[in-house]
Amino acid sequence: MEVRVGEATLELCQGDITLQQVDSIVNAANSRLAGGGGVDGAIHRRGGPAIMQETDARYTQGCPTGSAVISTAGNLPARYVIHAVGPVWSGGQRGEAEQLAGAYRRSLELAVEHDCQSIALPALSTGAYRYPMDQAARMALSTAVEFLKTHGRPKLVRFVLFDAAAHGAFTAALESLAEEFRL
Ligand code: AR6
């Protein structure tokens, strides 16, 4: 599914984020930038050690939850990896929604600051961090729509969902947002 937001395109696909031919891809990182499983494991495996070497050198304090930092992308087809730190779900009353929105917003800002025309993002926090998929989908997409309405860039924002369940949840959330925002 895809929608237009002004001059930009917001699209959903099912697949592996490490294979995306875009200017920047977003990693589902932890606040120590220490690597791990899921998206993070796949990015460092396919991208090679240069990515971790760079983040270790540039971001000695790691990255706070709800924010993101950027590095080059090693052997990946993308130019940049944006390491975003979503919240660990702990019931929804501890600022998780604001932190999830912040991680997406900062990722999009970094992409624009680095002149990226295209960005691919995963469903942050919905794996090891256990954020409920339906709520995460709505927050991810509404944050991206608001950002595109304000900034008009990046020209292509693609959410890459790993399985059919995630893709279905994002499709339902985008259909309802498209109606609300008249996209
Ligand atoms: N491409 C796209 N999506 C993927 C891929 C992939 N290659 N692999 C998994 N997903 P997760 P989190 C989906 O656990 O919840 C790591 O250990 C997955 O199905 O990667 O933010 C980090 O180091 C799920 O829907 O990220 C952190 O410690 C979504 O991506 C912690 O996990 C996110 O799952 C971050 O947890």
py3Dmol code that shows the C-alpha trace and the ligand (Angstrom):
import py3Dmol

protein = """\
ATOM      1  CA  MET A   1       0.000   0.000   0.000  1.00  0.00           C
ATOM      2  CA  GLU A   2       1.157   3.564  -0.601  1.00  0.00           C
ATOM      3  CA  VAL A   3      -0.235   7.035  -0.024  1.00  0.00           C
ATOM      4  CA  ARG A   4       0.887  10.484  -1.102  1.00  0.00           C
ATOM      5  CA  VAL A   5       1.538  13.098   1.561  1.00  0.00           C
ATOM      6  CA  GLY A   6       2.013  16.322  -0.388  1.00  0.00           C
ATOM      7  CA  GLU A   7       4.958  15.665  -2.724  1.00  0.00           C
ATOM      8  CA  ALA A   8       6.184  12.657  -0.738  1.00  0.00           C
ATOM      9  CA  THR A   9       5.241   8.972  -0.850  1.00  0.00           C
ATOM     10  CA  LEU A  10       4.628   6.840   2.226  1.00  0.00           C
ATOM     11  CA  GLU A  11       4.629   3.121   1.456  1.00  0.00           C
ATOM     12  CA  LEU A  12       4.451  -0.254   3.148  1.00  0.00           C
ATOM     13  CA  CYS A  13       6.145  -3.450   2.056  1.00  0.00           C
ATOM     14  CA  GLN A  14       6.919  -6.848   3.495  1.00  0.00           C
ATOM     15  CA  GLY A  15      10.588  -7.882   3.481  1.00  0.00           C
ATOM     16  CA  ASP A  16      14.064  -7.586   4.959  1.00  0.00           C
ATOM     17  CA  ILE A  17      15.211  -4.058   5.729  1.00  0.00           C
ATOM     18  CA  THR A  18      18.892  -4.844   5.073  1.00  0.00           C
ATOM     19  CA  LEU A  19      18.143  -5.421   1.361  1.00  0.00           C
ATOM     20  CA  GLN A  20      16.476  -2.063   0.716  1.00  0.00           C
ATOM     21  CA  GLN A  21      17.937   0.128  -2.035  1.00  0.00           C
ATOM     22  CA  VAL A  22      17.361   3.450  -0.317  1.00  0.00           C
ATOM     23  CA  ASP A  23      19.569   6.260   0.959  1.00  0.00           C
ATOM     24  CA  SER A  24      19.145   5.350   4.620  1.00  0.00           C
ATOM     25  CA  ILE A  25      17.819   2.439   6.638  1.00  0.00           C
ATOM     26  CA  VAL A  26      16.789   2.582  10.272  1.00  0.00           C
ATOM     27  CA  ASN A  27      18.120   0.119  12.829  1.00  0.00           C
ATOM     28  CA  ALA A  28      16.104  -0.998  15.888  1.00  0.00           C
ATOM     29  CA  ALA A  29      19.010  -0.402  18.267  1.00  0.00           C
ATOM     30  CA  ASN A  30      19.438  -0.386  22.041  1.00  0.00           C
ATOM     31  CA  SER A  31      20.620   2.635  24.024  1.00  0.00           C
ATOM     32  CA  ARG A  32      24.143   1.243  24.412  1.00  0.00           C
ATOM     33  CA  LEU A  33      24.381   0.721  20.631  1.00  0.00           C
ATOM     34  CA  ALA A  34      25.765  -2.663  21.619  1.00  0.00           C
ATOM     35  CA  GLY A  35      24.204  -4.749  18.846  1.00  0.00           C
ATOM     36  CA  GLY A  36      21.795  -7.610  19.414  1.00  0.00           C
ATOM     37  CA  GLY A  37      19.261  -9.747  17.556  1.00  0.00           C
ATOM     38  CA  GLY A  38      16.410  -8.912  15.189  1.00  0.00           C
ATOM     39  CA  VAL A  39      16.964  -5.954  12.864  1.00  0.00           C
ATOM     40  CA  ASP A  40      20.136  -4.966  14.723  1.00  0.00           C
ATOM     41  CA  GLY A  41      21.717  -8.402  14.279  1.00  0.00           C
ATOM     42  CA  ALA A  42      20.801  -8.511  10.589  1.00  0.00           C
ATOM     43  CA  ILE A  43      22.224  -5.023   9.909  1.00  0.00           C
ATOM     44  CA  HIS A  44      25.567  -5.685  11.585  1.00  0.00           C
ATOM     45  CA  ARG A  45      25.866  -9.157  10.000  1.00  0.00           C
ATOM     46  CA  ARG A  46      25.228  -7.924   6.495  1.00  0.00           C
ATOM     47  CA  GLY A  47      26.830  -4.488   6.889  1.00  0.00           C
ATOM     48  CA  GLY A  48      30.075  -5.762   8.455  1.00  0.00           C
ATOM     49  CA  PRO A  49      32.176  -4.493  11.390  1.00  0.00           C
ATOM     50  CA  ALA A  50      32.722  -0.940  10.061  1.00  0.00           C
ATOM     51  CA  ILE A  51      29.297   0.122  11.344  1.00  0.00           C
ATOM     52  CA  MET A  52      29.959  -0.842  14.965  1.00  0.00           C
ATOM     53  CA  GLN A  53      33.479   0.604  14.797  1.00  0.00           C
ATOM     54  CA  GLU A  54      32.022   3.930  13.735  1.00  0.00           C
ATOM     55  CA  THR A  55      29.244   4.066  16.329  1.00  0.00           C
ATOM     56  CA  ASP A  56      31.678   3.042  19.101  1.00  0.00           C
ATOM     57  CA  ALA A  57      34.000   5.894  18.103  1.00  0.00           C
ATOM     58  CA  ARG A  58      31.368   8.602  17.524  1.00  0.00           C
ATOM     59  CA  TYR A  59      28.749   7.824  20.168  1.00  0.00           C
ATOM     60  CA  THR A  60      30.622   6.781  23.283  1.00  0.00           C
ATOM     61  CA  GLN A  61      27.573   7.584  25.430  1.00  0.00           C
ATOM     62  CA  GLY A  62      25.260   5.509  23.229  1.00  0.00           C
ATOM     63  CA  CYS A  63      21.877   6.999  22.324  1.00  0.00           C
ATOM     64  CA  PRO A  64      18.973   7.835  24.640  1.00  0.00           C
ATOM     65  CA  THR A  65      15.667   6.006  24.290  1.00  0.00           C
ATOM     66  CA  GLY A  66      13.351   7.997  22.029  1.00  0.00           C
ATOM     67  CA  SER A  67      16.165   9.341  19.861  1.00  0.00           C
ATOM     68  CA  ALA A  68      18.518   8.233  17.073  1.00  0.00           C
ATOM     69  CA  VAL A  69      22.073   8.637  15.765  1.00  0.00           C
ATOM     70  CA  ILE A  70      23.529   8.132  12.286  1.00  0.00           C
ATOM     71  CA  SER A  71      26.483   6.240  10.801  1.00  0.00           C
ATOM     72  CA  THR A  72      27.650   5.095   7.401  1.00  0.00           C
ATOM     73  CA  ALA A  73      26.373   1.724   6.220  1.00  0.00           C
ATOM     74  CA  GLY A  74      29.382  -0.543   5.586  1.00  0.00           C
ATOM     75  CA  ASN A  75      28.557  -3.182   2.965  1.00  0.00           C
ATOM     76  CA  LEU A  76      24.840  -2.443   2.849  1.00  0.00           C
ATOM     77  CA  PRO A  77      23.253  -0.935  -0.278  1.00  0.00           C
ATOM     78  CA  ALA A  78      22.102   2.109   1.756  1.00  0.00           C
ATOM     79  CA  ARG A  79      24.400   5.117   2.347  1.00  0.00           C
ATOM     80  CA  TYR A  80      23.516   5.526   6.010  1.00  0.00           C
ATOM     81  CA  VAL A  81      22.252   3.514   8.942  1.00  0.00           C
ATOM     82  CA  ILE A  82      20.178   5.501  11.413  1.00  0.00           C
ATOM     83  CA  HIS A  83      20.274   3.788  14.800  1.00  0.00           C
ATOM     84  CA  ALA A  84      16.951   4.493  16.525  1.00  0.00           C
ATOM     85  CA  VAL A  85      16.210   3.468  20.096  1.00  0.00           C
ATOM     86  CA  GLY A  86      12.571   2.681  20.760  1.00  0.00           C
ATOM     87  CA  PRO A  87      11.177   2.025  24.237  1.00  0.00           C
ATOM     88  CA  VAL A  88      10.806  -1.304  25.965  1.00  0.00           C
ATOM     89  CA  TRP A  89       7.045  -1.832  26.404  1.00  0.00           C
ATOM     90  CA  SER A  90       6.068  -1.873  30.049  1.00  0.00           C
ATOM     91  CA  GLY A  91       2.303  -1.409  29.948  1.00  0.00           C
ATOM     92  CA  GLY A  92       1.964   1.886  28.097  1.00  0.00           C
ATOM     93  CA  GLN A  93       1.910   4.263  31.082  1.00  0.00           C
ATOM     94  CA  ARG A  94       5.625   5.042  31.130  1.00  0.00           C
ATOM     95  CA  GLY A  95       5.921   7.381  28.174  1.00  0.00           C
ATOM     96  CA  GLU A  96       6.368   4.597  25.631  1.00  0.00           C
ATOM     97  CA  ALA A  97       4.215   6.298  22.968  1.00  0.00           C
ATOM     98  CA  GLU A  98       6.145   9.597  23.179  1.00  0.00           C
ATOM     99  CA  GLN A  99       9.451   7.726  23.099  1.00  0.00           C
ATOM    100  CA  LEU A 100       8.421   5.676  20.075  1.00  0.00           C
ATOM    101  CA  ALA A 101       7.307   8.821  18.244  1.00  0.00           C
ATOM    102  CA  GLY A 102      10.575  10.530  19.219  1.00  0.00           C
ATOM    103  CA  ALA A 103      12.677   7.697  17.817  1.00  0.00           C
ATOM    104  CA  TYR A 104      10.855   7.897  14.481  1.00  0.00           C
ATOM    105  CA  ARG A 105      10.878  11.723  14.370  1.00  0.00           C
ATOM    106  CA  ARG A 106      14.608  11.977  15.056  1.00  0.00           C
ATOM    107  CA  SER A 107      15.299   9.292  12.435  1.00  0.00           C
ATOM    108  CA  LEU A 108      13.403  11.263   9.805  1.00  0.00           C
ATOM    109  CA  GLU A 109      15.152  14.495  10.845  1.00  0.00           C
ATOM    110  CA  LEU A 110      18.577  12.874  10.518  1.00  0.00           C
ATOM    111  CA  ALA A 111      17.676  11.582   7.067  1.00  0.00           C
ATOM    112  CA  VAL A 112      16.670  15.072   5.939  1.00  0.00           C
ATOM    113  CA  GLU A 113      19.779  16.649   7.518  1.00  0.00           C
ATOM    114  CA  HIS A 114      21.898  14.217   5.473  1.00  0.00           C
ATOM    115  CA  ASP A 115      20.046  14.888   2.215  1.00  0.00           C
ATOM    116  CA  CYS A 116      18.480  11.448   1.976  1.00  0.00           C
ATOM    117  CA  GLN A 117      15.715  11.260  -0.615  1.00  0.00           C
ATOM    118  CA  SER A 118      14.570   7.872   0.658  1.00  0.00           C
ATOM    119  CA  ILE A 119      14.443   6.041   3.971  1.00  0.00           C
ATOM    120  CA  ALA A 120      13.352   2.551   5.044  1.00  0.00           C
ATOM    121  CA  LEU A 121      12.136   1.966   8.596  1.00  0.00           C
ATOM    122  CA  PRO A 122      11.247  -1.175  10.559  1.00  0.00           C
ATOM    123  CA  ALA A 123       8.491  -1.576  13.152  1.00  0.00           C
ATOM    124  CA  LEU A 124      10.631  -0.276  16.032  1.00  0.00           C
ATOM    125  CA  SER A 125      10.086  -1.840  19.468  1.00  0.00           C
ATOM    126  CA  THR A 126       7.707  -4.572  18.240  1.00  0.00           C
ATOM    127  CA  GLY A 127      10.165  -7.479  18.571  1.00  0.00           C
ATOM    128  CA  ALA A 128      12.399  -7.927  21.612  1.00  0.00           C
ATOM    129  CA  TYR A 129      10.903  -4.749  23.145  1.00  0.00           C
ATOM    130  CA  ARG A 130       7.312  -6.169  22.954  1.00  0.00           C
ATOM    131  CA  TYR A 131       5.410  -3.002  21.961  1.00  0.00           C
ATOM    132  CA  PRO A 132       1.922  -4.139  20.814  1.00  0.00           C
ATOM    133  CA  MET A 133       1.931  -4.202  17.000  1.00  0.00           C
ATOM    134  CA  ASP A 134      -1.374  -2.377  16.377  1.00  0.00           C
ATOM    135  CA  GLN A 135      -0.476   0.517  18.672  1.00  0.00           C
ATOM    136  CA  ALA A 136       3.078   0.665  17.327  1.00  0.00           C
ATOM    137  CA  ALA A 137       1.791   0.758  13.744  1.00  0.00           C
ATOM    138  CA  ARG A 138      -0.520   3.680  14.432  1.00  0.00           C
ATOM    139  CA  MET A 139       2.186   5.645  16.261  1.00  0.00           C
ATOM    140  CA  ALA A 140       4.826   4.934  13.603  1.00  0.00           C
ATOM    141  CA  LEU A 141       2.586   5.980  10.724  1.00  0.00           C
ATOM    142  CA  SER A 142       0.986   9.018  12.359  1.00  0.00           C
ATOM    143  CA  THR A 143       4.469  10.306  13.260  1.00  0.00           C
ATOM    144  CA  ALA A 144       5.635   9.840   9.666  1.00  0.00           C
ATOM    145  CA  VAL A 145       2.518  11.518   8.225  1.00  0.00           C
ATOM    146  CA  GLU A 146       2.866  14.521  10.582  1.00  0.00           C
ATOM    147  CA  PHE A 147       6.556  14.807   9.709  1.00  0.00           C
ATOM    148  CA  LEU A 148       5.898  14.707   5.972  1.00  0.00           C
ATOM    149  CA  LYS A 149       3.103  17.248   6.264  1.00  0.00           C
ATOM    150  CA  THR A 150       5.495  19.631   8.040  1.00  0.00           C
ATOM    151  CA  HIS A 151       8.736  19.012   6.119  1.00  0.00           C
ATOM    152  CA  GLY A 152       7.689  17.466   2.779  1.00  0.00           C
ATOM    153  CA  ARG A 153      10.798  15.232   2.874  1.00  0.00           C
ATOM    154  CA  PRO A 154      12.247  12.594   2.554  1.00  0.00           C
ATOM    155  CA  LYS A 155      10.555  12.010  -0.804  1.00  0.00           C
ATOM    156  CA  LEU A 156      10.123   8.293  -0.106  1.00  0.00           C
ATOM    157  CA  VAL A 157       9.349   6.867   3.348  1.00  0.00           C
ATOM    158  CA  ARG A 158       9.048   3.079   3.283  1.00  0.00           C
ATOM    159  CA  PHE A 159       8.070   0.921   6.236  1.00  0.00           C
ATOM    160  CA  VAL A 160       9.506  -2.570   5.821  1.00  0.00           C
ATOM    161  CA  LEU A 161       7.535  -5.159   7.761  1.00  0.00           C
ATOM    162  CA  PHE A 162       9.083  -8.534   8.380  1.00  0.00           C
ATOM    163  CA  ASP A 163       6.032 -10.779   8.360  1.00  0.00           C
ATOM    164  CA  ALA A 164       2.429 -10.872   7.173  1.00  0.00           C
ATOM    165  CA  ALA A 165       1.025 -10.033  10.620  1.00  0.00           C
ATOM    166  CA  ALA A 166       3.080  -6.840  10.882  1.00  0.00           C
ATOM    167  CA  HIS A 167       2.282  -5.920   7.297  1.00  0.00           C
ATOM    168  CA  GLY A 168      -1.439  -6.452   7.995  1.00  0.00           C
ATOM    169  CA  ALA A 169      -1.344  -4.304  11.135  1.00  0.00           C
ATOM    170  CA  PHE A 170       0.445  -1.460   9.316  1.00  0.00           C
ATOM    171  CA  THR A 171      -1.951  -1.689   6.360  1.00  0.00           C
ATOM    172  CA  ALA A 172      -4.998  -1.407   8.648  1.00  0.00           C
ATOM    173  CA  ALA A 173      -3.435   1.528  10.523  1.00  0.00           C
ATOM    174  CA  LEU A 174      -2.538   3.337   7.289  1.00  0.00           C
ATOM    175  CA  GLU A 175      -6.027   2.831   5.878  1.00  0.00           C
ATOM    176  CA  SER A 176      -7.575   4.433   8.928  1.00  0.00           C
ATOM    177  CA  LEU A 177      -5.049   7.308   9.003  1.00  0.00           C
ATOM    178  CA  ALA A 178      -5.543   7.932   5.278  1.00  0.00           C
ATOM    179  CA  GLU A 179      -9.236   8.427   5.959  1.00  0.00           C
ATOM    180  CA  GLU A 180      -8.640  10.713   8.961  1.00  0.00           C
ATOM    181  CA  PHE A 181      -6.013  12.830   7.194  1.00  0.00           C
ATOM    182  CA  ARG A 182      -7.799  12.633   3.793  1.00  0.00           C
ATOM    183  CA  LEU A 183      -4.639  11.355   2.087  1.00  0.00           C
TER     184      LEU A 183
END
"""
ligand_1 = """\
36
AR6
N 13.897 -6.566 8.433
C 12.757 -5.950 8.834
N 12.159 -6.202 10.011
C 12.732 -7.111 10.822
C 13.933 -7.794 10.485
C 14.522 -7.493 9.226
N 15.652 -8.071 8.811
N 14.252 -8.630 11.521
C 13.290 -8.481 12.465
N 12.368 -7.569 12.047
P 13.558 -6.091 16.934
P 13.035 -4.024 18.987
C 11.154 -7.075 12.746
O 13.583 -7.166 17.969
O 11.754 -4.658 19.389
C 17.814 -6.021 19.470
O 18.466 -7.040 20.193
C 10.656 -7.869 13.927
O 9.799 -8.923 13.485
O 14.592 -6.120 15.876
O 13.049 -2.528 18.779
C 18.439 -4.663 19.703
O 19.833 -4.743 19.894
C 9.892 -6.814 14.714
O 8.569 -6.633 14.203
O 13.651 -4.624 17.614
C 17.722 -4.150 20.920
O 18.343 -4.617 22.107
C 10.660 -5.522 14.434
O 11.494 -5.813 13.302
C 16.344 -4.746 20.799
O 16.476 -5.914 20.002
C 11.526 -5.032 15.582
O 12.100 -6.130 16.273
C 15.376 -3.822 20.089
O 14.094 -4.403 20.089
"""
view = py3Dmol.view(width=600, height=400)
view.addModel(protein, "pdb")
view.setStyle({"model": 0}, {"cartoon": {"style": "trace"}})
view.addModel(ligand_1, "xyz")
view.setStyle({"model": 1}, {"stick": {}})
view.zoomTo()
view.show()
